[in-house]
Amino acid sequence: MPEQNADLVILGGGSGGYACALRAAELGMSVVLVEKDKLGGTCLHRGCIPTKALLHAAEVADASRDGARVGVLSQLIGIDMAGVNAYKDGVVGRLYKGLQGLVSSRKINLVEGAGTFVGPNAVEVDGTRYVGSKVVLATGSYARSLPGLDIGGRVITSDQALTLEDVPQKVVILGGGVIGVEFASVWRSFGAEVTVVEALPRLVPNEDEFSSKQLERAFRKRKITAKTGVKFTGAKQTDHGVTVSLESGEELEADLLLVAVGRGPNTTGHGYEEAGVAMERGFVITDERLRTNLPDVYAVGDIVPGLQLAHRGFGQGIFVAEDIAGLEPRPIDEAGIPRVTYCEPEVASVGLTEAQAKERYGEIQTLTYDLGGNGKSQILQTSGAIKLVKAGSKDTPGPVVGLHLVGARVGELIGEAQLVYNWEAQADDVAPLIHAHPTQNEALGEAHLALAGKPLHSHG
């Protein structure tokens, strides 16, 4: 079998894999990057980018529908899904072309084909073995389903939801996590009747309970039905629709059932187990420096237990490249990775939830600042709030260890929020910072003023 040697061989060209490749090449390594589909992976082609393009189209639809509220006599005539998809695909296409150019300019050897990891340090693709001094596993994730629930016809995942040619009239979404609530938001803005079914007691259950309550209240105003604490028991479809059965005995009729119960690690069929890679529930187990149990073999992204976020994989890819180069980067704090759900209103957070903070620190203090006191939020006609979680009891010093935001466009505020958490800032450190007026960013400043005992635009 022909062999090619490189300093680094990476299996998977998604966010984690290509970031690792770019940084490694920048640091002078020879790099082979293996990708069986398209460079950029799920995030660029079937995840982050296309879904956020749909969400922007949904925002434009809402603005058109509601123009009269601000004196603009606009109206929403309808949704042209062919036009929406052309816009979405155009965004993806331009980013894809740019990424291809970047990889080519760094002299990275991009190998197209399905790769198999062969221990101790090689990846085989179509009869050629690529041997690396170091190997990085970065094969990403896939859309999960449930046992006995087959995908096809009117039962779809987010992959098929991105290519719909028409707006459904009625949709049931199985799963109230990030993917589920984002598509609920899109389809409601496009005019569909939407019901979200979540087995756990609340929507976005991985977020602070405060965020869930804020989102559920906003969804009720938008007439999005949320059935929480209810388990799915089955689905039957015909040529005309799908009937969804719940454990409560209720049956829901819809045009489509979107299965949004999370994503699983894409590790089957890549040779990991056969090569002796330590695994658990399909995930690759690593230490804090993302090293597997095999010498010189690393893993990044969605195949590693933890947050399944593109920017997490991206950051891990950079970390591994720098670690291999001997730069000794600091291990990534998972809690310090920002999390954003891009529904309307948006949900953003970084750090610990109130429950997690109580478990870690015992005594904590929380403060909630309502966006009703923020001028730009009033201009945008959004409601929501910011919640801060501080380590230590009231009147004792302690860092802000959790920041939770709900409201239109609050994902754009998470940059400052992550600095507060990651730099272990206290309220007194942030309160003196002058925030531009009028911005929603002011709300973070006001919240820290209040936490520091100097509330201005807040009651109590």
C-alpha positions in Angstrom: 0.0 0.0 0.0 1.5 3.4 -1.0 2.3 5.7 2.0 2.6 9.4 2.4 4.2 11.0 5.5 3.4 14.2 7.3 3.9 15.9 10.6 0.2 15.9 11.2 -2.7 13.8 9.8 -6.2 15.0 10.6 -9.3 12.9 10.0 -12.3 15.2 9.5 -12.5 18.6 7.9 -15.2 20.3 10.0 -14.6 23.2 12.4 -12.2 21.3 14.7 -10.3 19.6 11.9 -9.8 22.5 9.6 -8.9 24.9 12.4 -6.3 22.5 13.6 -4.9 22.2 10.0 -4.7 25.9 9.5 -3.0 26.6 12.8 -0.6 23.7 12.4 0.4 24.8 8.9 0.9 28.3 10.3 3.3 26.8 12.8 5.4 25.2 10.1 4.0 21.6 10.1 3.2 19.5 7.1 -0.5 18.7 7.2 -2.8 16.1 5.6 -6.5 16.8 6.1 -8.9 14.0 5.2 -12.6 14.9 4.5 -15.2 12.5 3.0 -17.8 15.2 2.2 -17.2 19.0 2.0 -14.6 21.0 3.8 -16.3 22.9 6.6 -18.4 20.0 7.8 -21.8 20.1 9.4 -21.4 23.7 10.7 -20.9 25.3 7.3 -23.1 23.1 5.2 -25.9 21.6 7.4 -25.7 23.4 10.7 -24.7 26.8 12.1 -24.5 28.8 8.9 -27.5 27.7 6.9 -29.8 27.7 10.0 -28.7 31.2 10.9 -29.4 32.3 7.4 -33.0 30.9 7.8 -33.3 32.7 11.1 -32.3 36.0 9.5 -34.9 35.5 6.8 -37.4 34.8 9.6 -36.4 38.1 11.3 -37.0 40.0 8.0 -40.4 38.3 7.7 -41.3 39.4 11.2 -40.1 43.0 10.6 -42.2 43.1 7.4 -45.3 41.8 9.1 -44.9 44.2 12.1 -43.8 47.3 10.3 -46.9 49.3 11.2 -45.9 49.1 14.9 -43.1 51.6 14.1 -45.0 53.5 11.5 -43.6 51.7 8.4 -46.5 50.6 6.2 -45.0 47.2 5.2 -46.7 43.9 4.9 -45.7 40.3 4.5 -47.1 38.9 1.3 -45.6 35.5 1.6 -42.5 33.3 1.9 -40.7 32.3 -1.3 -38.8 29.3 -0.1 -36.9 29.0 -3.4 -35.6 32.6 -2.8 -34.9 31.8 0.9 -32.9 28.7 -0.1 -31.0 30.6 -2.8 -30.0 33.3 -0.3 -29.0 30.6 2.3 -27.0 28.6 -0.3 -25.3 31.7 -1.5 -24.0 32.5 2.0 -22.8 28.9 2.4 -21.2 28.9 -1.1 -19.2 32.0 -0.5 -17.9 30.9 2.8 -17.0 27.4 1.4 -15.1 29.0 -1.5 -13.2 31.2 0.9 -12.3 28.2 3.2 -11.1 26.2 0.2 -8.8 29.1 -0.7 -7.5 29.4 2.8 -6.6 25.7 3.0 -5.0 25.8 -0.4 -2.9 28.9 0.4 -1.5 27.2 3.5 -0.2 24.2 1.4 -2.4 21.8 3.3 -2.8 18.4 1.5 -6.6 18.1 1.4 -7.5 14.5 0.7 -11.1 13.8 -0.4 -12.5 10.5 0.6 -13.7 8.3 3.5 -10.8 7.8 5.9 -10.2 5.0 8.4 -7.9 5.4 11.4 -5.3 2.6 11.5 -3.2 2.4 14.7 -0.8 3.5 15.8 -0.6 6.7 13.6 -2.1 6.5 10.1 -5.3 7.1 8.2 -6.1 5.1 5.1 -8.1 6.6 2.2 -8.9 4.7 -1.0 -5.9 2.5 -0.9 -3.3 5.1 0.3 -2.0 5.3 3.9 -1.2 8.7 5.3 1.2 8.4 8.2 1.5 11.2 10.7 3.9 11.9 13.5 0.7 13.0 15.2 -2.9 12.2 14.4 -6.1 14.1 15.2 -9.5 12.5 15.1 -12.2 15.1 14.2 -15.1 13.2 12.6 -17.9 15.3 14.1 -21.5 14.3 14.8 -24.8 13.2 13.2 -28.5 14.0 13.8 -29.8 11.5 16.3 -33.2 9.8 16.2 -35.1 7.6 18.7 -35.3 3.8 18.7 -38.1 2.7 16.4 -38.5 6.2 14.8 -37.4 6.0 11.2 -36.4 9.1 9.3 -38.0 9.5 6.0 -41.1 11.0 4.3 -42.8 13.4 6.7 -40.4 12.5 9.6 -37.3 14.6 9.1 -34.1 15.8 10.8 -32.5 19.2 10.6 -30.6 18.0 7.5 -33.9 17.7 5.5 -35.4 20.8 7.2 -32.8 22.9 5.6 -33.9 22.0 2.1 -37.7 22.2 2.3 -39.3 23.7 -0.8 -42.5 24.9 1.0 -43.4 26.2 4.4 -45.4 23.6 6.3 -48.8 24.6 7.7 -48.4 22.6 10.9 -45.2 21.2 12.5 -44.5 19.1 15.5 -40.9 19.4 16.8 -39.6 16.5 18.9 -37.0 18.1 21.2 -36.9 21.5 22.9 -33.1 22.0 22.9 -31.2 24.4 20.7 -32.0 22.8 17.3 -35.7 22.4 18.2 -36.4 25.9 19.4 -34.4 27.5 16.5 -36.5 25.7 13.9 -39.7 26.5 15.9 -38.8 30.1 15.7 -38.1 30.0 12.0 -41.3 28.2 11.0 -43.5 30.3 13.3 -42.0 33.5 11.7 -42.8 31.9 8.3 -46.4 31.4 9.3 -46.6 27.8 10.5 -48.4 26.5 13.5 -45.7 25.0 15.7 -45.8 22.6 18.7 -42.6 21.6 20.5 -42.6 18.4 22.5 -39.8 18.1 25.2 -39.6 15.1 27.6 -37.7 17.2 30.2 -39.6 19.7 32.3 -38.5 22.8 30.3 -37.3 24.2 27.0 -33.5 24.6 26.5 -33.0 22.3 29.6 -29.2 22.7 29.6 -29.6 26.5 30.3 -30.3 28.2 33.6 -34.0 27.8 34.6 -34.3 31.6 34.4 -33.5 31.4 30.7 -36.0 28.6 30.1 -38.8 30.6 31.8 -38.0 33.7 29.8 -38.1 31.8 26.5 -41.2 29.9 27.3 -43.0 33.2 28.1 -41.8 34.7 24.8 -42.9 31.6 22.9 -46.4 31.7 24.4 -46.7 35.3 23.2 -45.6 34.2 19.7 -48.2 31.4 19.9 -45.6 28.6 19.8 -47.0 25.7 21.8 -44.6 24.0 24.1 -45.5 20.6 25.7 -42.8 20.0 28.3 -42.4 17.0 30.6 -44.2 14.9 28.1 -42.7 11.8 26.4 -43.1 10.9 22.7 -44.5 7.3 22.1 -44.8 7.0 18.4 -45.5 8.5 15.0 -47.6 7.3 12.0 -47.5 9.0 8.7 -49.6 9.0 5.5 -49.2 10.7 2.2 -51.0 13.7 3.7 -49.6 14.1 7.2 -48.1 12.6 10.3 -49.8 11.7 13.7 -47.6 12.0 16.7 -48.6 10.1 19.9 -47.6 11.2 23.4 -47.4 9.3 26.6 -50.3 11.4 28.0 -52.5 9.8 25.3 -52.7 13.0 23.3 -52.3 12.8 19.5 -51.0 15.7 17.4 -51.6 16.0 13.7 -49.1 17.8 11.5 -47.6 18.1 8.1 -44.1 17.3 9.3 -42.4 15.9 12.4 -39.0 17.3 13.0 -36.8 15.0 15.1 -34.4 17.3 17.0 -33.3 15.1 19.9 -29.7 16.1 19.7 -26.6 14.9 17.9 -24.5 11.8 18.3 -20.7 11.3 17.9 -19.8 10.2 14.4 -17.3 7.5 15.4 -18.8 4.3 13.9 -16.9 2.8 10.9 -13.8 4.9 11.3 -11.6 2.2 12.8 -11.4 3.8 16.3 -12.4 0.8 18.3 -10.4 -1.6 16.2 -7.3 0.5 16.7 -7.8 0.5 20.5 -9.1 4.1 21.0 -10.7 4.3 24.5 -14.4 5.1 24.0 -17.6 5.5 26.0 -21.1 5.6 24.7 -19.7 6.3 21.2 -17.5 9.2 22.3 -13.7 9.3 22.3 -12.3 9.8 25.7 -9.5 12.3 26.2 -7.6 14.1 28.9 -7.7 17.8 29.5 -5.1 18.3 26.7 -7.4 16.3 24.3 -5.0 13.3 24.1 -6.5 9.9 23.7 -5.2 6.8 25.4 -3.0 6.1 22.3 0.3 7.9 22.1 0.4 10.9 19.7 -3.3 10.6 18.9 -5.7 13.5 19.8 -9.4 14.1 19.4 -11.4 17.3 19.0 -15.0 18.5 18.5 -18.3 16.7 18.8 -16.7 13.2 19.2 -15.3 14.4 22.6 -17.8 14.4 25.5 -19.0 17.9 26.3 -20.6 20.9 24.6 -21.4 20.1 20.9 -20.6 23.5 19.5 -18.7 24.4 16.4 -16.7 27.1 18.1 -15.7 24.6 20.8 -14.3 22.3 18.2 -12.6 25.3 16.5 -10.9 26.3 19.7 -9.9 22.7 20.5 -8.4 22.4 17.0 -6.2 25.5 17.6 -5.3 24.2 21.1 -4.1 20.8 19.8 -2.0 22.4 17.0 -0.3 24.6 19.5 0.1 21.8 22.0 1.8 19.6 19.4 4.0 22.6 18.5 5.2 22.8 22.1 3.6 26.1 22.9 1.9 24.7 26.0 -1.5 26.5 25.7 -3.7 26.6 28.8 -6.4 23.8 28.8 -9.9 25.0 27.7 -12.4 25.6 30.5 -15.7 24.2 29.1 -17.8 26.5 31.3 -16.0 29.5 29.7 -17.2 28.6 26.2 -20.1 30.9 25.2 -23.4 29.3 24.3 -26.0 30.9 22.1 -29.4 29.7 20.9 -30.5 31.9 17.9 -34.3 31.7 18.2 -36.4 34.8 18.7 -35.7 35.9 21.4 -32.1 34.7 21.6 -30.7 32.9 24.6 -27.0 33.3 25.4 -25.0 32.2 28.4 -21.5 31.6 29.7 -20.3 30.1 32.9 -22.3 28.3 35.5 -26.1 28.0 36.0 -27.4 29.0 39.4 -27.7 25.3 40.4 -24.2 24.5 39.3 -22.8 27.5 41.2 -24.6 26.5 44.4 -23.2 23.0 44.0 -19.6 24.4 43.5 -19.6 27.3 45.9 -22.4 26.8 48.4 -23.2 30.5 49.1 -24.0 32.5 45.9 -25.7 35.8 45.0 -27.9 36.3 41.9 -29.2 39.5 40.3 -31.6 39.9 37.4 -31.8 43.0 35.3 -34.9 43.4 33.1 -34.3 44.7 29.6 -37.3 47.0 30.1 -34.9 49.5 31.5 -32.6 49.4 28.5 -33.2 52.1 25.8 -32.0 50.1 22.8 -34.1 47.1 23.9 -37.2 49.4 23.9 -36.3 50.7 20.5 -36.0 47.1 19.2 -39.3 46.2 21.0 -37.7 43.2 22.7 -38.3 41.9 26.1 -36.0 39.7 28.2 -33.5 40.0 31.0 -29.9 39.4 32.1 -29.1 37.2 35.1 -25.8 37.3 36.9 -24.6 34.6 39.3 -21.8 35.6 41.8 -19.8 33.3 43.9 -20.1 34.1 47.6 -23.0 35.6 49.6 -24.2 39.2 49.4 -21.8 41.9 50.6 -18.8 39.5 50.2 -16.4 39.8 47.3 -16.5 37.1 44.7 -16.2 36.7 40.9 -19.2 36.6 38.5 -19.4 32.9 37.6 -22.5 32.8 35.4 -24.1 35.2 32.9 -27.4 34.4 31.3 -29.1 36.6 28.7 -32.5 36.4 27.0 -33.6 39.0 24.4 -33.3 40.0 20.7 -29.7 39.9 19.5 -28.2 39.2 23.0 -25.9 36.7 21.3 -23.9 39.8 20.3 -23.4 40.6 24.0 -21.8 37.3 24.9 -18.3 38.5 24.0 -18.1 40.9 26.9 -19.9 38.3 29.1 -17.2 35.7 28.4 -14.5 38.1 29.3 -16.2 38.7 32.7 -16.3 35.0 33.4 -13.0 33.9 32.0 -11.1 36.8 33.6 -12.8 36.1 37.0 -14.0 39.6 37.2 -16.0 40.9 40.1 -18.9 43.3 39.9 -16.7 46.1 41.1 -14.3 45.5 38.1 -17.1 45.8 35.5 -19.3 48.5 37.1 -16.8 51.4 36.3 -16.6 50.5 32.6 -18.5 53.0 30.5 -20.8 51.4 28.0 -21.9 53.2 24.8 -25.5 54.6 24.9 -27.9 53.6 23.6 -26.9 49.9 23.2 -28.1 46.7 24.6 -24.5 46.3 25.8 -25.4 48.9 28.4 -27.6 46.3 30.1 -24.6 44.3 31.0 -23.0 47.4 32.6 -26.2 48.2 34.4 -26.5 44.7 35.7 -23.0 44.8 37.2 -23.7 48.2 38.7 -26.7 46.8 40.5 -24.7 43.7 41.6 -22.0 46.1 42.9 -24.7 47.8 45.0 -25.1 50.8 42.8 -28.4 50.2 40.9 -29.5 53.0 38.6 -32.0 51.9 36.0 -33.4 49.1 38.1 -35.9 48.8 40.8 -35.2 47.5 44.3 
